[in-house]
């Protein structure tokens, strides 16, 4: 259960990070509200998972999922440039997250 919550919290990290960028310094209300809600839920899920899982592993998985989804979404929506090297580096992050799960 902790792993499922941790993965969902990582997805929510990507949501709040994207919403933060789109809020334009909290001047847009919609993305600002999404940011606050996703941030609270993401942190709550991370805290829940850390009751069972080691702190370092939990944080690394949470950040890895959030970072890879955030940059992936930015590349798909053309908000960020795409290159083979960037894609390979994001795949490497995902591989490391999977490796942490497998080793646990």
OpenMM code with the backbone's topology and positions (N, CA, C; nanometers):
from openmm import Vec3, app, unit

residues = "UNK UNK UNK UNK UNK UNK UNK UNK UNK UNK UNK UNK UNK UNK UNK UNK UNK UNK UNK UNK UNK UNK UNK UNK UNK UNK UNK UNK UNK UNK UNK UNK UNK UNK UNK UNK UNK UNK UNK UNK UNK UNK UNK UNK UNK UNK UNK UNK UNK UNK UNK UNK UNK UNK UNK UNK UNK UNK UNK UNK UNK UNK UNK UNK UNK UNK UNK UNK UNK UNK UNK UNK UNK UNK UNK UNK UNK UNK UNK UNK UNK UNK UNK UNK UNK UNK UNK UNK UNK UNK UNK UNK UNK UNK UNK UNK UNK UNK UNK UNK UNK UNK UNK UNK".split()
positions = [
    Vec3(0.0818, -0.1197, 0.0000),
    Vec3(0.0000, 0.0000, 0.0000),
    Vec3(0.0865, 0.1265, 0.0000),
    Vec3(0.1955, 0.1252, 0.0764),
    Vec3(0.2828, 0.2425, 0.0837),
    Vec3(0.3423, 0.2756, -0.0524),
    Vec3(0.3782, 0.1714, -0.1287),
    Vec3(0.4368, 0.1949, -0.2608),
    Vec3(0.3352, 0.2577, -0.3560),
    Vec3(0.2125, 0.2130, -0.3504),
    Vec3(0.1074, 0.2684, -0.4366),
    Vec3(0.0852, 0.4156, -0.4036),
    Vec3(0.0758, 0.4456, -0.2748),
    Vec3(0.0571, 0.5846, -0.2317),
    Vec3(0.1780, 0.6691, -0.2727),
    Vec3(0.2978, 0.6126, -0.2596),
    Vec3(0.4189, 0.6854, -0.2970),
    Vec3(0.4203, 0.7186, -0.4463),
    Vec3(0.3829, 0.6232, -0.5287),
    Vec3(0.3783, 0.6473, -0.6732),
    Vec3(0.2744, 0.7544, -0.7061),
    Vec3(0.1569, 0.7457, -0.6467),
    Vec3(0.0538, 0.8471, -0.6698),
    Vec3(0.1002, 0.9844, -0.6217),
    Vec3(0.1735, 0.9886, -0.5122),
    Vec3(0.2277, 1.1144, -0.4613),
    Vec3(0.3316, 1.1715, -0.5564),
    Vec3(0.4095, 1.0843, -0.6196),
    Vec3(0.5053, 1.1288, -0.7198),
    Vec3(0.4361, 1.1876, -0.8415),
    Vec3(0.3248, 1.1274, -0.8812),
    Vec3(0.2461, 1.1817, -0.9923),
    Vec3(0.1922, 1.3198, -0.9539),
    Vec3(0.1441, 1.3309, -0.8302),
    Vec3(0.0936, 1.4604, -0.7844),
    Vec3(0.2044, 1.5648, -0.7748),
    Vec3(0.3267, 1.5203, -0.7517),
    Vec3(0.4376, 1.6155, -0.7520),
    Vec3(0.4525, 1.6775, -0.8908),
    Vec3(0.4394, 1.5960, -0.9932),
    Vec3(0.4465, 1.6480, -1.1299),
    Vec3(0.3307, 1.7445, -1.1568),
    Vec3(0.2148, 1.7138, -1.1012),
    Vec3(0.0984, 1.8019, -1.1189),
    Vec3(0.1251, 1.9380, -1.0550),
    Vec3(0.1714, 1.9362, -0.9285),
    Vec3(0.1922, 2.0664, -0.8632),
    Vec3(0.3083, 2.1436, -0.9244),
    Vec3(0.4113, 2.0745, -0.9693),
    Vec3(0.5239, 2.1445, -1.0317),
    Vec3(0.4802, 2.2117, -1.1617),
    Vec3(0.4013, 2.1413, -1.2406),
    Vec3(0.3506, 2.1974, -1.3654),
    Vec3(0.2550, 2.3131, -1.3369),
    Vec3(0.1670, 2.2937, -1.2394),
    Vec3(0.0725, 2.4002, -1.2035),
    Vec3(0.1457, 2.5235, -1.1517),
    Vec3(0.2523, 2.5032, -1.0770),
    Vec3(0.3299, 2.6161, -1.0262),
    Vec3(0.3860, 2.6986, -1.1409),
    Vec3(0.4393, 2.6317, -1.2414),
    Vec3(0.4907, 2.7028, -1.3579),
    Vec3(0.3820, 2.7768, -1.4333),
    Vec3(0.2667, 2.7166, -1.4421),
    Vec3(0.1558, 2.7786, -1.5161),
    Vec3(0.0831, 2.8865, -1.4366),
    Vec3(0.1092, 2.8930, -1.3053),
    Vec3(0.0427, 2.9945, -1.2229),
    Vec3(0.1020, 3.1338, -1.2435),
    Vec3(0.2178, 3.1380, -1.3102),
    Vec3(0.2870, 3.2650, -1.3377),
    Vec3(0.3018, 3.3481, -1.2105),
    Vec3(0.3674, 3.2872, -1.1119),
    Vec3(0.3922, 3.3581, -0.9853),
    Vec3(0.2660, 3.3778, -0.9040),
    Vec3(0.1753, 3.2830, -0.9104),
    Vec3(0.0470, 3.2855, -0.8396),
    Vec3(-0.0441, 3.3984, -0.8861),
    Vec3(-0.0277, 3.4427, -1.0097),
    Vec3(-0.1157, 3.5467, -1.0639),
    Vec3(-0.2367, 3.4879, -1.1358),
    Vec3(-0.2329, 3.3575, -1.1655),
    Vec3(-0.3469, 3.2898, -1.2275),
    Vec3(-0.4106, 3.1993, -1.1235),
    Vec3(-0.5380, 3.2190, -1.0973),
    Vec3(-0.6059, 3.1508, -0.9871),
    Vec3(-0.6208, 3.0006, -1.0095),
    Vec3(-0.6587, 2.9585, -1.1299),
    Vec3(-0.6806, 2.8154, -1.1558),
    Vec3(-0.5571, 2.7315, -1.1276),
    Vec3(-0.4459, 2.7591, -1.1951),
    Vec3(-0.3249, 2.6817, -1.1672),
    Vec3(-0.2759, 2.6958, -1.0229),
    Vec3(-0.3015, 2.8106, -0.9617),
    Vec3(-0.2601, 2.8308, -0.8221),
    Vec3(-0.3378, 2.7388, -0.7278),
    Vec3(-0.4667, 2.7239, -0.7534),
    Vec3(-0.5497, 2.6338, -0.6719),
    Vec3(-0.5069, 2.4894, -0.6936),
    Vec3(-0.4837, 2.4510, -0.8184),
    Vec3(-0.4358, 2.3152, -0.8487),
    Vec3(-0.3031, 2.2907, -0.7776),
    Vec3(-0.2138, 2.3882, -0.7804),
    Vec3(-0.0851, 2.3765, -0.7124),
    Vec3(-0.1035, 2.3457, -0.5642),
    Vec3(-0.1835, 2.4240, -0.4951),
    Vec3(-0.2007, 2.4075, -0.3497),
    Vec3(-0.2605, 2.2710, -0.3170),
    Vec3(-0.3644, 2.2310, -0.3884),
    Vec3(-0.4300, 2.1026, -0.3612),
    Vec3(-0.3355, 1.9863, -0.3901),
    Vec3(-0.2695, 1.9898, -0.5057),
    Vec3(-0.1777, 1.8807, -0.5416),
    Vec3(-0.0588, 1.8758, -0.4470),
    Vec3(-0.0098, 1.9923, -0.4048),
    Vec3(0.1023, 1.9961, -0.3109),
    Vec3(0.0647, 1.9317, -0.1779),
    Vec3(-0.0496, 1.9672, -0.1245),
    Vec3(-0.0939, 1.9104, 0.0036),
    Vec3(-0.1110, 1.7591, -0.0073),
    Vec3(-0.1783, 1.7143, -0.1123),
    Vec3(-0.2005, 1.5701, -0.1290),
    Vec3(-0.0693, 1.4956, -0.1531),
    Vec3(0.0198, 1.5545, -0.2307),
    Vec3(0.1488, 1.4917, -0.2584),
    Vec3(0.2313, 1.4766, -0.1310),
    Vec3(0.2376, 1.5814, -0.0526),
    Vec3(0.3138, 1.5758, 0.0730),
    Vec3(0.2513, 1.4792, 0.1727),
    Vec3(0.1196, 1.4781, 0.1792),
    Vec3(0.0510, 1.3852, 0.2698),
    Vec3(0.0796, 1.2408, 0.2299),
    Vec3(0.0767, 1.2134, 0.1004),
    Vec3(0.1069, 1.0784, 0.0525),
    Vec3(0.2510, 1.0398, 0.0803),
    Vec3(0.3424, 1.1334, 0.0591),
    Vec3(0.4836, 1.1064, 0.0893),
    Vec3(0.5008, 1.0770, 0.2379),
    Vec3(0.4374, 1.1565, 0.3225),
    Vec3(0.4464, 1.1350, 0.4670),
    Vec3(0.3897, 0.9986, 0.5061),
    Vec3(0.2784, 0.9612, 0.4444),
    Vec3(0.2180, 0.8304, 0.4717),
    Vec3(0.3133, 0.7175, 0.4325),
    Vec3(0.3706, 0.7273, 0.3138),
    Vec3(0.4612, 0.6226, 0.2657),
    Vec3(0.5851, 0.6125, 0.3540),
    Vec3(0.6319, 0.7263, 0.4047),
    Vec3(0.7537, 0.7270, 0.4867),
    Vec3(0.7314, 0.6662, 0.6255),
    Vec3(0.6084, 0.6401, 0.6612),
    Vec3(0.5827, 0.5682, 0.7874),
    Vec3(0.6277, 0.4237, 0.7759),
    Vec3(0.6288, 0.3707, 0.6542),
    Vec3(0.6645, 0.2312, 0.6303),
    Vec3(0.7976, 0.2164, 0.5579),
    Vec3(0.8209, 0.3000, 0.4588),
    Vec3(0.9401, 0.2893, 0.3746),
    Vec3(1.0517, 0.3796, 0.4267),
    Vec3(1.1770, 0.3446, 0.3981),
    Vec3(1.2883, 0.4296, 0.4414),
    Vec3(1.2795, 0.5697, 0.3797),
    Vec3(1.3224, 0.6679, 0.4529),
    Vec3(1.3150, 0.8068, 0.4094),
    Vec3(1.3885, 0.8300, 0.2776),
    Vec3(1.5119, 0.7848, 0.2683),
    Vec3(1.5913, 0.8071, 0.1476),
    Vec3(1.5283, 0.7461, 0.0248),
    Vec3(1.4829, 0.6238, 0.0363),
    Vec3(1.4188, 0.5557, -0.0759),
    Vec3(1.2893, 0.6261, -0.1139),
    Vec3(1.2094, 0.6592, -0.0148),
    Vec3(1.0815, 0.7269, -0.0417),
    Vec3(1.1029, 0.8579, -0.1146),
    Vec3(1.1954, 0.9371, -0.0640),
    Vec3(1.2190, 1.0683, -0.1238),
    Vec3(1.2751, 1.0558, -0.2653),
    Vec3(1.3687, 0.9641, -0.2846),
    Vec3(1.4282, 0.9453, -0.4172),
    Vec3(1.3238, 0.9000, -0.5188),
    Vec3(1.2377, 0.8093, -0.4798),
    Vec3(1.1328, 0.7613, -0.5700),
    Vec3(1.0339, 0.8736, -0.5996),
    Vec3(0.9931, 0.9458, -0.4971),
    Vec3(0.8975, 1.0567, -0.5116),
    Vec3(0.9508, 1.1631, -0.6077),
    Vec3(1.0743, 1.2046, -0.5846),
    Vec3(1.1364, 1.3063, -0.6701),
    Vec3(1.1583, 1.2518, -0.8114),
    Vec3(1.2037, 1.1285, -0.8230),
    Vec3(1.2292, 1.0701, -0.9539),
    Vec3(1.1044, 1.0629, -1.0397),
    Vec3(0.9956, 1.0186, -0.9796),
    Vec3(0.8689, 1.0114, -1.0532),
    Vec3(0.8228, 1.1509, -1.0916),
    Vec3(0.8255, 1.2408, -0.9944),
    Vec3(0.7802, 1.3769, -1.0217),
    Vec3(0.8632, 1.4461, -1.1279),
    Vec3(0.9937, 1.4338, -1.1176),
    Vec3(1.0826, 1.5008, -1.2136),
    Vec3(1.0661, 1.4426, -1.3533),
    Vec3(1.0625, 1.3108, -1.3638),
    Vec3(1.0531, 1.2497, -1.4970),
    Vec3(0.9186, 1.2806, -1.5630),
    Vec3(0.8105, 1.2786, -1.4862),
    Vec3(0.6806, 1.3113, -1.5443),
    Vec3(0.6716, 1.4592, -1.5807),
    Vec3(0.7290, 1.5451, -1.4973),
    Vec3(0.7250, 1.6885, -1.5256),
    Vec3(0.7991, 1.7210, -1.6543),
    Vec3(0.9198, 1.6695, -1.6683),
    Vec3(0.9966, 1.6993, -1.7899),
    Vec3(0.9353, 1.6279, -1.9109),
    Vec3(0.8826, 1.5094, -1.8906),
    Vec3(0.8159, 1.4378, -2.0001),
    Vec3(0.6947, 1.5137, -2.0507),
    Vec3(0.6137, 1.5637, -1.9583),
    Vec3(0.4961, 1.6418, -1.9965),
    Vec3(0.5375, 1.7695, -2.0691),
    Vec3(0.6417, 1.8339, -2.0188),
    Vec3(0.6899, 1.9571, -2.0825),
    Vec3(0.7399, 1.9298, -2.2242),
    Vec3(0.8041, 1.8165, -2.2450),
    Vec3(0.8513, 1.7835, -2.3796),
    Vec3(0.7341, 1.7502, -2.4722),
    Vec3(0.6346, 1.6767, -2.4214),
    Vec3(0.5190, 1.6396, -2.5034),
    Vec3(0.4379, 1.7628, -2.5432),
    Vec3(0.4261, 1.8597, -2.4530),
    Vec3(0.3483, 1.9800, -2.4827),
    Vec3(0.4321, 2.0886, -2.5492),
    Vec3(0.5558, 2.0579, -2.5816),
    Vec3(0.6493, 2.1498, -2.6485),
    Vec3(0.6849, 2.2716, -2.5638),
    Vec3(0.6652, 2.2617, -2.4322),
    Vec3(0.7077, 2.3694, -2.3425),
    Vec3(0.8583, 2.3623, -2.3195),
    Vec3(0.9159, 2.2484, -2.3544),
    Vec3(1.0601, 2.2273, -2.3395),
    Vec3(1.1088, 2.1506, -2.4622),
    Vec3(1.2304, 2.1789, -2.5018),
    Vec3(1.2839, 2.1104, -2.6191),
    Vec3(1.3046, 1.9619, -2.5900),
    Vec3(1.2988, 1.8847, -2.6968),
    Vec3(1.3164, 1.7399, -2.6866),
    Vec3(1.4428, 1.7002, -2.7624),
    Vec3(1.5163, 1.6089, -2.7016),
    Vec3(1.6331, 1.5538, -2.7704),
    Vec3(1.6489, 1.4088, -2.7249),
    Vec3(1.7215, 1.3340, -2.8028),
    Vec3(1.7459, 1.1944, -2.7680),
    Vec3(1.8180, 1.1842, -2.6333),
    Vec3(1.9128, 1.2708, -2.6104),
    Vec3(1.9878, 1.2680, -2.4845),
    Vec3(1.8951, 1.2940, -2.3665),
    Vec3(1.8053, 1.3932, -2.3773),
    Vec3(1.7103, 1.4210, -2.2695),
    Vec3(1.6211, 1.3000, -2.2427),
    Vec3(1.5724, 1.2396, -2.3495),
    Vec3(1.4856, 1.1223, -2.3337),
    Vec3(1.5613, 1.0093, -2.2640),
    Vec3(1.6847, 0.9848, -2.3049),
    Vec3(1.7643, 0.8790, -2.2416),
    Vec3(1.7911, 0.9093, -2.0946),
    Vec3(1.8140, 1.0343, -2.0624),
    Vec3(1.8382, 1.0712, -1.9227),
    Vec3(1.7122, 1.0534, -1.8375),
    Vec3(1.5962, 1.0865, -1.8922),
    Vec3(1.4707, 1.0646, -1.8193),
    Vec3(1.4461, 0.9151, -1.8022),
    Vec3(1.4746, 0.8370, -1.9051),
    Vec3(1.4619, 0.6910, -1.8942),
    Vec3(1.5556, 0.6383, -1.7853),
    Vec3(1.6737, 0.6955, -1.7734),
    Vec3(1.7679, 0.6543, -1.6689),
    Vec3(1.7121, 0.6845, -1.5300),
    Vec3(1.6455, 0.7988, -1.5144),
    Vec3(1.5822, 0.8310, -1.3859),
    Vec3(1.4761, 0.7274, -1.3526),
    Vec3(1.3937, 0.6946, -1.4511),
    Vec3(1.2878, 0.5947, -1.4299),
    Vec3(1.3501, 0.4587, -1.3945),
    Vec3(1.4575, 0.4228, -1.4614),
    Vec3(1.5251, 0.2952, -1.4323),
    Vec3(1.5776, 0.2940, -1.2888),
    Vec3(1.6286, 0.4050, -1.2438),
    Vec3(1.6780, 0.4127, -1.1052),
    Vec3(1.5648, 0.3984, -1.0059),
    Vec3(1.4494, 0.4591, -1.0341),
    Vec3(1.3337, 0.4451, -0.9460),
    Vec3(1.2884, 0.3000, -0.9406),
    Vec3(1.2819, 0.2357, -1.0544),
    Vec3(1.2447, 0.0935, -1.0582),
    Vec3(1.3479, 0.0123, -0.9817),
    Vec3(1.4747, 0.0438, -0.9980),
    Vec3(1.5794, -0.0267, -0.9251),
    Vec3(1.5646, -0.0142, -0.7752),
    Vec3(1.5278, 0.1035, -0.7257),
    Vec3(1.5056, 0.1213, -0.5821),
    Vec3(1.3895, 0.0349, -0.5337),
    Vec3(1.2859, 0.0232, -0.6133),
    Vec3(1.1728, -0.0629, -0.5763),
    Vec3(1.2162, -0.2087, -0.5729),
    Vec3(1.2889, -0.2504, -0.6746),
    Vec3(1.3303, -0.3906, -0.6843),
    Vec3(1.4229, -0.4276, -0.5681),
    Vec3(1.5136, -0.3365, -0.5341),
    Vec3(1.6079, -0.3639, -0.4248),
    Vec3(1.5436, -0.3615, -0.2875),
    Vec3(1.4294, -0.2921, -0.2764),
    Vec3(1.3629, -0.2840, -0.1478),
    Vec3(1.3047, -0.4181, -0.1151),
] * unit.nanometer
topology = app.Topology()
chain = topology.addChain("A")
for resn in residues:
    res = topology.addResidue(resn, chain)
    for name in ("N", "CA", "C"):
        topology.addAtom(name, app.Element.getBySymbol(name[0]), res)
